[in-house]
Structures are given as C-alpha cells and as structure tokens.
Amino acid sequence: MEKQYIILPDFMYMRGHNDRFGKTCTEVHETNRAFLVDMSPLEILAISIKCIGYNLSGAIETSRDLLGDVYMCPILVNPIDRIVVFPTRTHKHEDTIWFNPFHIKRTRSFTLKTTVLLSNGSSILVPTKLSSFNTKLQNAEQLQDLTVGPPKHPVVFLLDPKKRKKGKKKQH
C-alpha cells in the first residue's frame, strides 16, 4: 500500500476501498499497474490539485462557473498535463469511481450498466446507465477544452498554393 499518491497522466481511474479496519483508502488504476493508497479519493484529488498551486474547492467552483450548474461536475486536476477527472456518483458515496476521460476508448451498454473500455485494453463495469455515463464523459471533455484548449497535436491541413491559384482569375 502506498502512503500518498498524486494523479499523473497514466492515471485511468480510482475508487474508494475500505481496508480491514474500515478505514477508507483508494484503489488506483494506472495504465500499467493497480494498487492501494492510504488516502481517500477526495484526499488524492485535493493533494494532486494543491501540488500545482490550486485547491479542490476552487477547482469545483471553476468547473461550475464554466459548465453551469452541472450535477457531479468534472474537475480539472492538472492543466499542464491536461488531466480532468469526473465522478460516476457524488463524491459522498463510497463506491464513486473517478475516471480520467483521456483513457476511455469506448463505452457500451450492458444490462442497464456501462462497460468502459480503457486505453490499456482492460475494461470495468460501472453501475450507471450508458446515457448518464456518456453525459458525464462529455462534460469532462468539454471542461478540458474550455480550460486547457484543444489537444496538443491537432490535425492540420495544408493547402497546395498551386491548386488555389488555378481557380482565381487575374484582375488587371
């Protein structure tokens, strides 16, 4: 068990977990490993945001200001690494799962639940309807676009200047 954890780009999702003494700790899944952390999910969020000079309540407030009064709003954890997370339920529930939308490759419906396919090839079944999950995912992606802009490697189209001139007539 790790004593502390800071959310980094390899972070895929986390959820609360009670240890054998009933203390809430966190099960963290990264692209190449899964482990327990001796902190609650909210403590992990708070310390991760604090490391870049902000605080959790400010991150929540900013998210609500940008997206409107979104229920279970996503949170910008790290603008430098473009990390946004969103919860499957309110943060008060022990079984809330916090996802990094960057690592979600596909979602599918499965008996009123959602199967989430992740970037490392693994999947997780979430007890949420597909439409509800996809709305939260879309809100997280919108927050990411509003706060840190489009992806680092946008698609760029170059126009061939020779072809452009053919369609224009010369004016004297």
N, C-alpha and C positions, 0 to 999 in steps of 0.2 A: 504494500500500500504506500502510495506517495503521500507526503505530508502536505504538499502545496502543488498547485497547477495553474498555469497561465495559458489561455486559449491562443493557439498559434494556427497557421494555415492548414496543417494536417488534421486539425480537429474536425470530426464529422458530426458527432452528437454526444450528448451526455444525459444521464437521468439519475434521479435520487435513488439511493440504496441504503437500507438500514443494516448496520453491522450487527453482530450477535448480541451487542449490549443495547440495541435500539437507537444508537446514535446515527443521525443522517450523514452519510458520506455520499460520494458521487462515483458512478460507473462512467468512465470516459472512454470513448472510442475514437481513435485516430486512424488514419489510413493503414498503418502497419501494426497497430497494437491496441489492446484494450486493457484497462487497469482501474483500480480503485484509488480514489483520492480522499483524504481525511478532511474534507471540506464539503459543505452543502453546494448544490449548483449555484445558488444565489451568491455565495461567498466567492466561488470561482469567477462568476461574472463580475462581481464588484472589484476583485483584485486585478483581473485582466484589464478592466477599463481604467482603474486607478494607475496602472503601470504606464499608461500613455498620457496621464495628466488630467483625466476627467473622472466623473463619478457616475454610479449606476442611476441615481435619481435624475441627474442631468441628461443622461443618455435616453432614459424613458421619456422625459419631458420633451426632448428634441424630436424623438420619433413621433410623438403625438402631435406636436406642432406641425411637422412636415406631412404626416399622413392623415391628419384629422383624428377624431376620437375613435381609433381602431381598437377593437377589443383584442386583448392579448397581443399587443403591438410587438414588432420585432425590435431588436436593439443593435445599434452599431457598437461593436466591441473594439474594433481597431481599424481606423480609416486608412492607415498606412498599408496594412496587409489586406484591406477590403473585406474584413470579416464582419458579417452580420449574422445574428442568430435569432431564431424565433421559437416560441414555445408551442407545444401541442395543446396544453391546457393552461390555466392561470398558474402563476408561479407558486401559489399557496398549496397546490396539490403535490403530494409526494411522488406521484407517478408521471409528472410532467417530463416530457423529453424536449431538450433544446437541440435544434438542428442548425447546421451551417448549410445554407442553400447551395453553396458552391459545390458541395459533394453529392448533391441529389441529382441523379441522372434520369430517373423516371419514377412515376408513381402509378400504381394500379389499384383498382378496387378489388377487395376480397371480402365477401360476406359482411358488408357494412363497415369494413375496416379498410385501412390503406396499407398496401405493401410499398415500402420505399426502397428503391434500388440505388445503391451508393456507388461512388466513384471507384472503390476498390473491389467491386464485384459482389460485395455482401449485400444483404437486404435485412430489413426489420419490419415487423408487422406492428402498425400503430392503431390503437383503438379509437380511431377517428374516421368519419366519413371522408371519402376521397374529395368531394367538393369543398368541404371545410378545410382539409389539409392543404389543398391547392390554393385556396384563397390566402391562407397564412404564408405559403411559399411565395405567392405573387406579391404580397405586401412586403416581404423581406427583400425581394429583388427590387421592388420599387424604391424602398428606403436606400438600398445600396446605390442605385442610380442617382437618386437625389442628393446623396451626401458625398459620395466619392467619384461620381461620374461613370461613364461607360467603361467597359473592360479595358485593361492595359494594352491589349493587342487588337484594336478594332480592324474591321475589314476595310481596306482602302481600294478604290477603283481608280485606275489611271486612264485618262482619255488619250487616245492617239491624236496628236495635234494635226497630222497629215489628213486624217479622215474627217476631222472637224472642219477644215478649210474647204473641203470639196462641196459642202452643202451651202456655203456662203457665196454670194455674188459680190464682185468688186464694184464699189461705187466710185465714180470719178468726180 
